[in-house]
Amino acid sequence: MARERARAVSRVLAGDRPRPLAALVLALTLVAGGFAVWAGQDWYRAAHDDRAAYAAQRDEALAAGEQAVQNLNTLDHRDLQHGLDLWESSTTGELHEQLVSGRAEFAEQVEKAKTVTTARVLSGAVTELDDRAGRARVLIALRVTVKASDGAASEKDSRMLGELTRTKGQWRLSALGQAPVGGASAG
């Protein structure tokens, strides 16, 4: 026992004491390592969260729906072919087929009336989204301005219901109609 005490005293006299700086560095290293592990797990969970992917699809569908509805409500008789091309590139399915088959007749009517129609989206929302099936429904409020050949202009606010289908990685309008306005009263 005396020998052990003598060794301890000689270590203290030799300066072999615990070093506070080394202990602090070790503690900080352990804290930093723990933080890195926590942050890595948090990042991994966020990167693989289905909710983030679903939200991105919803935002993409909404942006495409708003643009397509605006495109289909905008047409200038002075640049008619470009406008009708834009209509066709914004659509798919039966709606696309209707636009293609009725293009010549519609172009004739617009050229005769010499109107300029512009639309501005006021607001929009995705009402349904099935990202796996590639289908979405949107509700878009817009203001449509029609300028007649005599220069007279009129504005109309409307709400449109659209159905979107994802084709070749892009959302395109597959159906479009007026949304009902007001409520039904029970008789």
C-alpha positions as CSV (number, residue, x, y, z in Angstrom):
1,M,0.0,0.0,0.0
2,A,2.8,2.4,0.8
3,R,4.3,1.7,-2.6
4,E,1.1,2.6,-4.4
5,R,0.9,5.8,-2.4
6,A,4.5,6.6,-3.3
7,R,3.8,6.1,-7.0
8,A,0.8,8.4,-6.9
9,V,2.8,11.1,-5.2
10,S,5.6,10.7,-7.7
11,R,3.2,11.0,-10.6
12,V,1.7,14.2,-9.1
13,L,5.2,15.6,-8.6
14,A,6.2,14.6,-12.2
15,G,3.2,16.5,-13.6
16,D,1.2,13.5,-14.7
17,R,-2.2,15.0,-13.7
18,P,-5.4,14.9,-15.7
19,R,-5.4,17.6,-18.4
20,P,-8.5,19.7,-18.6
21,L,-7.9,20.7,-22.2
22,A,-7.7,17.1,-23.4
23,A,-10.9,16.3,-21.5
24,L,-12.7,19.3,-23.1
25,V,-11.6,18.3,-26.6
26,L,-12.8,14.8,-26.0
27,A,-16.2,16.1,-24.7
28,L,-16.6,18.4,-27.7
29,T,-15.7,15.7,-30.1
30,L,-18.3,13.4,-28.6
31,V,-21.0,16.1,-28.7
32,A,-20.1,17.0,-32.3
33,G,-20.2,13.3,-33.3
34,G,-23.6,12.9,-31.6
35,F,-24.9,16.0,-33.4
36,A,-23.7,14.7,-36.8
37,V,-25.4,11.4,-36.3
38,W,-28.7,13.1,-35.3
39,A,-28.5,15.5,-38.2
40,G,-27.7,12.7,-40.7
41,Q,-30.7,10.7,-39.5
42,D,-32.9,13.8,-39.7
43,W,-31.7,14.5,-43.2
44,Y,-32.3,10.9,-44.3
45,R,-35.8,10.9,-43.0
46,A,-36.6,14.2,-44.7
47,A,-35.1,13.0,-48.0
48,H,-37.1,9.8,-48.0
49,D,-40.4,11.3,-46.7
50,D,-43.3,10.5,-49.1
51,R,-45.1,13.6,-47.9
52,A,-42.5,15.8,-49.5
53,A,-42.7,14.0,-52.8
54,Y,-46.5,14.2,-52.7
55,A,-46.4,17.9,-52.0
56,A,-44.0,18.4,-54.9
57,Q,-46.4,16.5,-57.2
58,R,-49.3,18.6,-55.9
59,D,-47.5,21.9,-56.6
60,E,-46.4,20.7,-60.1
61,A,-50.0,19.6,-60.9
62,L,-51.4,23.0,-59.7
63,A,-48.9,25.0,-61.7
64,A,-49.6,23.0,-64.9
65,G,-53.3,23.2,-64.3
66,E,-53.2,27.0,-63.8
67,Q,-51.1,27.4,-66.9
68,A,-53.3,25.1,-69.1
69,V,-56.5,26.8,-68.0
70,Q,-55.0,30.2,-68.7
71,N,-53.8,29.0,-72.1
72,L,-57.3,27.6,-73.1
73,N,-58.9,31.0,-72.2
74,T,-56.4,33.1,-74.1
75,L,-56.5,33.6,-77.9
76,D,-55.6,36.4,-80.2
77,H,-57.0,36.5,-83.8
78,R,-53.8,38.1,-85.0
79,D,-51.7,35.1,-83.8
80,L,-54.3,32.5,-84.1
81,Q,-52.3,29.5,-85.1
82,H,-49.8,29.9,-82.3
83,G,-52.6,30.2,-79.8
84,L,-54.3,27.1,-81.1
85,D,-51.0,25.2,-81.0
86,L,-50.7,26.2,-77.4
87,W,-54.2,24.9,-76.7
88,E,-53.2,21.5,-78.2
89,S,-49.9,21.3,-76.4
90,S,-51.7,22.0,-73.1
91,T,-54.2,19.1,-73.5
92,T,-54.4,15.4,-73.8
93,G,-57.0,12.7,-74.3
94,E,-60.6,13.5,-75.4
95,L,-60.2,17.2,-74.8
96,H,-57.2,17.2,-77.1
97,E,-59.0,15.3,-79.8
98,Q,-62.0,17.7,-79.6
99,L,-59.6,20.7,-80.1
100,V,-57.8,19.1,-83.0
101,S,-60.9,18.0,-84.8
102,G,-62.7,21.4,-84.3
103,R,-59.6,23.5,-85.0
104,A,-60.4,24.7,-88.5
105,E,-64.0,25.6,-87.7
106,F,-63.1,27.4,-84.5
107,A,-60.2,29.3,-86.3
108,E,-62.7,30.5,-88.9
109,Q,-65.1,31.8,-86.2
110,V,-62.3,33.7,-84.3
111,E,-60.9,35.2,-87.5
112,K,-64.4,36.4,-88.4
113,A,-65.1,37.9,-85.0
114,K,-61.6,39.4,-84.7
115,T,-61.5,39.1,-80.9
116,V,-58.6,39.0,-78.5
117,T,-59.2,37.0,-75.3
118,T,-56.8,37.1,-72.4
119,A,-57.0,35.3,-69.1
120,R,-55.3,35.9,-65.8
121,V,-55.4,33.3,-63.0
122,L,-56.7,34.7,-59.7
123,S,-56.2,31.6,-57.6
124,G,-56.1,27.8,-57.9
125,A,-56.2,24.7,-55.8
126,V,-55.7,21.0,-56.3
127,T,-58.9,19.2,-55.1
128,E,-57.8,15.7,-55.8
129,L,-54.4,14.1,-56.5
130,D,-53.6,10.5,-57.3
131,D,-49.9,10.8,-58.1
132,R,-49.5,7.0,-58.7
133,A,-52.3,6.9,-61.3
134,G,-51.2,10.3,-62.7
135,R,-54.5,12.0,-62.3
136,A,-55.5,15.3,-60.6
137,R,-58.4,17.7,-60.4
138,V,-58.0,21.4,-60.0
139,L,-60.3,24.4,-59.3
140,I,-59.0,27.6,-61.0
141,A,-60.5,31.1,-60.6
142,L,-59.6,33.4,-63.4
143,R,-60.5,36.7,-65.0
144,V,-61.1,36.7,-68.7
145,T,-61.0,39.9,-70.8
146,V,-62.5,39.9,-74.2
147,K,-61.7,42.7,-76.6
148,A,-64.0,42.9,-79.6
149,S,-63.0,44.2,-83.1
150,D,-64.5,47.6,-82.3
151,G,-62.2,48.0,-79.3
152,A,-64.9,47.4,-76.6
153,A,-63.7,45.2,-73.8
154,S,-65.5,43.2,-71.2
155,E,-64.3,41.2,-68.2
156,K,-65.7,38.1,-66.6
157,D,-64.6,36.2,-63.6
158,S,-65.1,32.5,-63.7
159,R,-64.2,29.3,-61.9
160,M,-63.1,26.3,-63.9
161,L,-62.9,22.7,-62.9
162,G,-60.1,20.8,-64.7
163,E,-58.9,17.3,-64.8
164,L,-55.2,16.7,-65.4
165,T,-53.5,13.5,-66.7
166,R,-49.8,13.0,-66.4
167,T,-48.4,12.0,-69.8
168,K,-44.7,11.6,-70.6
169,G,-43.9,13.2,-67.2
170,Q,-46.0,16.3,-67.8
171,W,-49.4,17.2,-66.4
172,R,-51.8,18.1,-69.2
173,L,-55.5,19.1,-69.1
174,S,-57.8,16.2,-70.1
175,A,-61.1,17.8,-69.2
176,L,-62.3,21.3,-68.5
177,G,-65.7,22.8,-67.5
178,Q,-67.3,25.6,-65.5
179,A,-67.5,25.1,-61.8
180,P,-71.0,25.6,-60.3
181,V,-71.5,29.0,-58.7
182,G,-73.6,29.5,-55.6
183,G,-75.5,26.9,-53.6
184,A,-78.7,25.0,-54.4
185,S,-81.7,25.7,-52.3
186,A,-84.0,23.1,-51.1
187,G,-87.5,23.7,-52.4
